Amino acid sequence: MLNSPAPEFTPHVEWINCDPVTLGALRGYVIVLGFFSAGSAWSRNLLADLRYLQRKYAGALQVVAVHCPKFDAERNPRLVRKLVAQLDPGVRVVHDPNFVLWQHYGVGAWPTAVVVDPDGRVKAVTVGDMHRDELEAHVSGLVAEAGLALEESLLPTLNPIERDTAVSFPGGLCINDHYLYVADSGHHRILECSRDGRVLRQFGTGTAEYNDGTIHAAAFRHPRGLALVRDILFVADTGNNALRRVRLVDGDVFTLVGGGRAGQPSGGVLDLGKRVALSQPWGVAAADDRVYVSLAGNNQIWMYDRGRNSFQFVAGSGDLALADGDADKAAFAQPAGLALAQLMLYVADSGASALRSMQTGTARVQTLIGQGLFEFGDAVGVRAETRLQYPLAVAKDPDTAHLWIADSYNNQLRKLKLGGSEVTRVEVSCKLECPSAIAAHGGALWIANTHAHEVLRVDPTTGTARRLPIGE
């Protein structure tokens, strides 16, 4: 397709966060089309790169992100609008539910970026993530060749999708006998609350930046997973591709591992933790000196050892797949939420719509629920027949042998009894909208009802839910 005219947008697409545009109207600019799926960690890395390029080359570059769904739920434009608002990509987004543009451009994988010159001809194609430098070389070369001027004030006009709320897209929860911690992901901050939802402290400025420091100076970017060990709160700072810690005695924030930009991690003792690259840390679970991190963009589980100040590989070949086995023989597909129970780590393996377990001593991985990357649905019963759709969280009830699963795209809460073979659906009195985090404590559940911008306290025996007035 190189050097051929770029196909025009069709009327079969839906513009999500902007007024409709045509390629013809963008003639004279360098154009990058990014084909992505909202649930894909690799796609989210591409969106971060497109946001960076759009800002750096404003006035000369026009970026359009084309959403093509993997999951059935992602065909729904209402969900896509929610996901785009949650991701806040900073570029125009168009929804292509029937893969019309995907076929016209000959795309074969998520994510794919297509570079178009000012004359409307395709000049380059990249497949996969972590190609920022290559994309920028193409863009800068075409900008220079055409003599285009840069002007920051000429960023595209994007329409607001969601109204501002007290809590925005909560993506992580952690609880103890006294406090509830909430990753207020859309507001780029961590909230310390009473167990009934009264805000006591805020960690982070609330701006999407990457700064260590005091409680009033530190900054996060779309934080998600949380884990608590005594007076230390560990944070999967997803947008900054970093593992951070909050010292609760004074609120000081420090980066343990990660450097802001996505990459493949390397293990060993950490002299300067910021130099170790991570890709899309989504979940964290901790006990004593062990802090497990799910790296959705690397399809792996890694561990930070507090005593040794080291970061080491635990499990996952790195392939996007569903495969059991020991350590690097096993494969994950965007591991998300984690739950640690004695010698077992449970993993919500979102891309495979699966629930996995890993023995912490041997790193042996086993599939409890799930059949493959495209085997998803909405069914309960025996584990072999159960189908989930993009589960993002799992929690172990400390007082029972139950695992609670946030079946996110099915907007459901599931329960699995350890040692048992049957998965059940738990009816909740409030409507669930893409629940993305669960905490279990003292016979109750706290659920991040992410797309409803709220946290619920649920009685698991009756399903009665009460909305917490966080920040109100």
N, C-alpha and C positions, 0 to 999 in steps of 0.2 A: 504493500500500500504506500510505501515511501514515494514521495514526489507526485502523488496523485492528489486531485482535489479533495478536500475534506468534506464529507457528506454533511448536508444541512440538517439542523434539528427538525424533527417531525412534529406534527400536531398531536401525536400519541403520547407525548411526555407531559409531565406536570411540574411546573416551576414551584419550588418549595419556599424559598426565602427571598425572592426577588421578582420583579416584573419580567415577563417573557422577553427573551432576546433572540436574535438570529445570528448565525455565523456571518451572514452578509453585513449585518450592522457592525460587527466587530472587525471587519476587513480593515487592514492598515495597522493593526496591532499584532504582536505575537500572542498566540493563544495556546493554552495548555488545557486539555480535557483529561480529567482524572476519573477513571471508572472504578467505583468502589462499592462495597457492601457495608452497611452501617454497623453490623455486628462483627466485622473482621478487624482484628488487631492490626494486621498488616495494612489494611486500608486506612486505619486511623493514623498510622505513621505517614502514609502518603498525604493525608489531609493536612497534617502538621507541616510537611514540606511545602505543600501548595500554599498554605497560609503565609509561610515565610517568604516564598517567591512573590506572591501577590503584593505583599507590603514592600519588599525591597525594590521591585520593578514596577511600582505603581505609576500609571501614566503611559507605560509601554506594553504592559502585559495584561491580558484578560484571562482569568481562570474560571473554568466551569467544571464542577464536580458532578459526575453523572452516576446516580445511584441505581444499581441493578441488584435486586434482592437475591440472597441465598435461601433464606427461610420463608415459608409461606406467610408468616406474620409480617415480614418486611415488604410484602406487596401492598399492604394497607397504607394509603398516603397519610392517614392520621398518625400512625406509629412513626412513619418516616419523618413527619414534621417534628414530633417529639424528639426523635433521635438526633435530628439536625440541630435542634435547639440545645440539646444536651451536649453535643460535640462542639458546638460553636465554631464552625470551621473557618469563618471569616472570608469565605468565597461563595460565589453563586452555586446553588445546588438545584439540579433538575432530577426528577424521579422518572426512571425508565422501567416500569414494572414488567413490560412484555419484551424486554431485551431488544428493542428495535434498533436503537443507536449502537448497542453492543454488537449486533450482527452487521450493521452498516460499516462499522470500523474494524470488523474482524477480530474483536477482542476474545480472548480465550481464558482469562484468569483474573481474579481479584488480587491486588489492584493492578491496573494498567494505566499508564500516562501516555498521552499522545500530544506531541508538540506540532503546532501548525504555524507556518510563517505568515507575514503580513499580506501575502498574496493569496492565502487560503489553501496552501498545499501542505500535506503532511511531511514533516521533515525528520521526525524521530519518534520511536516508541520504546518505552521501558516497561518491563513486567516485574512485579514484586515491589517490595519496599526498600528503604535505605538507598535510594538512588538520587538523593538531593544534589550531590555535587555534579553528577552527570546531567541531571535536568537543568541545573543552573548554567552549566557550560553551554548547553544548547540555547537556552533563553538569552544569555548574555551575548552570545555570538550573533544571534538573529537581531537583537536590539541594536548592537553596534553596526551590523551590516546595513540595517535600514535607517540608521541615524535617528532613532526614536529618543525623545526626551523623557526623563523621569520626573514625575510630579506627584508627591505623596498625597496631595489634596484630591487626586483623581481616583482614589479607591472606589470600587463599585458601591452603589447604594444597595444595602440589604434591608429587607423588611423585618421588623420584629415578629417573632413567632409566639413567644410566651410572655405573659405579663410577669412582672417581678413579684416574687413571693417571699415570705419570711425564711423559708428553707427552699433551696433550689436543687432538684435532682439529687437528693441524698443517696450516697453510694456505698457507705460503710458504717457499721455499727459495732460498738464494743461496750460491755456492761460489767460492773462488779456490784458489790453490796451497797455502794453509796452513789455511784455516778453512772450516767449514760454518756458515751462519747459518740458523736455523729460527724461523719465526713460530709459536710455541706458542699458537695462537689461543684455545683453550679456557681457557688459563691467563693470557691477556692479557699476554704477555711475549715478548721476543725472546731466543733463546739463541745464544751464540757457542760453537761446538763444534770439536773437532778433526775432521778428515775421517772419522775412524772413530767419531765419536759421543760423545766424552768432553766433558762440559760444562765450559767454561772460565769464562764469565761470563754473567750474566743482566742484560738491560736491561729496566727496568720493575719495579714492585713486585709484579706479579702480581694486582693488584686491578683491576676494570673501572672505571677512572676516566680523566680527561683532564688530565694534568699534565705540564708541561715541567719540566726540571731535571736534577739529577745522576743518575747511574746508579742510585742507591738511592731517589730521590724521584720520578722520572718514572713515568708510568702510561699504558698503552694500553688499548684496548677492541677485542677481536677483530681484532688485526692480521692482514693477509694478505700481499699482495705485497711482495717485497724486491728491491732492486737495489743493487749495490756499485760505487762509483767511488773508487778509491784508499782513503783512510781515512774515507770517509763512506758510511754505510748508509742508504738511503732506504726508508721504510716506508709502505705503504698502510694506514693505521690505519682500517680499515673502519668499526668501530663508532662511532668519533668523527668520521667523515666528514672526514678530514684526511690531508694528506701531511706526514709527520714525517721528521726526519733524526736519526741517531745518529752522534755524533762518536766514532769508535772509539778515538782516543788516550786519552780519559778517560771515555767512556760518556755524555757529556752529550746530552740529548734536547731537540730544539727543533721547534716547529711551523712549517712553511714556508707551508702553505696550509690553510685550513679552520677552521671555528668550532664543531664539535661537532654542530650540527643540520643536517639535510639541506636542500639548496637548489640553485638553479641558479647556477653560477659566472659571474663576470664577469671579463674579462681586464684586464691592465694591470700597471703597476709596483706592487709590494707594499710599502706603508708599514706596514700592520698586517695580515699575512697571515691572521690568525685571523678577520678580518671577511669573507673570501671564502668563500662557501658551496660545498660539494661534496655530491654524493649518491652514496654507496656506492662509494668508490674500491676496486677489487678487485685491480688489477695495476699494476706499475710496472716500467719498463725505463729504463736510463740509460747514457749514454756522454758523457764529457767534461762539458760544461755543460748538456746536454739531458737532462731527466728527463721521460719520457712517463708519463702516468697514464691508466688506463682507468676511466672513471666509469660504472659499471654502471647507476646510478640515473638518470643523465642521457643514457645511450646515446651517449656521446661520448668522444673522445680529446683530452686537453689536455696542455700541456707547461709545465713549470717551467724557466725559463732562469736558471741559477745566476749567470751573469755580469751579467745585467741585473736580477736579482731580480724577474723578472716572470712572470706566469702568463698563458698565451695559448691560445686555441682552436686546435685542429689539424684535427679532422674529426668529422663526424657531425651530421646534421640535428637530432637530439634525438628523432626519431620512433623508436618500437620497430618496426624493420623490417629487411629485408635488401635493400640497394640499393647498387650500385657507383657510382663517380663521383668527382668532385673535391670535397674539403673538405666544405662544408655540403650538397652534393648527395647525398653518400653517407649511408647509414643503418646503424647498428649495432643489435644487440639484446642488451643487457647484456654489453658487452665485458668479459672477465675477464683471464686471463693474457696477458702480453706477452713477446715475444722480439725483441731488436734485433740485426740483422746488417747491418753496414755501412749502406747507404742504404735498408734495408727494415725495417719494423716488422711483425711477425706477431702476429695477434690471435686468441685463442680466444674466439669470439663465442657465448657460452653459450646465450642465449635463442633463437638461430637454429640451434643445433647445427651451427655453421659454423666454418671456418678462413678468416680474411681476411688480406690483405696490404695494406700502405700504404707508398707511396714517401714517404720523409721529406722529400724536396725539394719535391715537388708536392702532397703530401697526397692523392694519387689512391688510391682504395680499390678492391680487386679481391677477388672471392670465389674461393678455391681449392677449398673443399669446402663444400657446403651448398646447399639449395634453397629454404628458407623457414621461417617461424616454427613451423609444425606439420609440417614434413617432417623427421622424425627416425627413427632406427632403429638397427640393428646390422648393417652390411654393409661389406665392404671390396672393393677392386678398383680399377677406373679411377675417377678423381675424380668424374666425373659420376654414378656409381652408388653411391659411398660414402655411408653414412649414419652420423652420430654421434648421440649423445644427451647433451646438456648438457656439452660439453667445457669444462673450467675452466683448463687450462694448456697452454702450448706452450713448447718449448725448442729452440734451435738448437745443434746439435753444432758446437763451434768447429773441430774437426778434419776434419769431413766436410760434405757437402752435405745432411745429413739434418735434418728437423724431427721432433721427438717430440711427440706429442699425448696429453694425459690425457683419454681419453674417459670422463668421470667416472661418468655414470649407467649406462654399459655395463660399468664396472669393467674397462676394457681400456687397454692401451698401444698406440698406433698410430705408424706411421712413414711419412713422406712424403719422397721424394727430390726436392729442389728441381730444377726443370726437367723432372721426370718426371710421369707421369700416373697412377701406381698407388699406392694406399694399402695398406699391409700391417698385419696384426695381429702384434704381438710377444708370444709366449707367455712369461710370467713364472712362475718356480717358486713364488712365494708368491701367495696369493689377494689380488687387489686389491679394495679396498673404497672406492669413491668417491675415487680418487686426484685430488688437487687442485693439486699443484705438482710441477714437474720442474726439475732442474738438471743440465746436461751439462758434463763437464769431464774432460780426460785420458783419454778413451776409456771413461768410466763414466757411469752415470746415478744420480742420487739422486731418489727419488720420495717425496712425502708421501702415505702410504697413510692418508688422513685418517680414515676411519671405523674403522680398526683402531688408531688412536692410535699410529702408528709412522712411522719414516722408513726406507726401504729403499735399499741400494746394489745396483745392478743391472748386470750385465755385458750390454750390449745385443746382443752377438754370440751368447751362449748362453741368455740369459734367466734365468741364475742370480741369485737375489736373496738378500741377507743383511740381516737386521734389525739396525739400529744400536742399541746399548744406551744411548740418550740418557736421562740422569737416573736411571739404575738403579744 
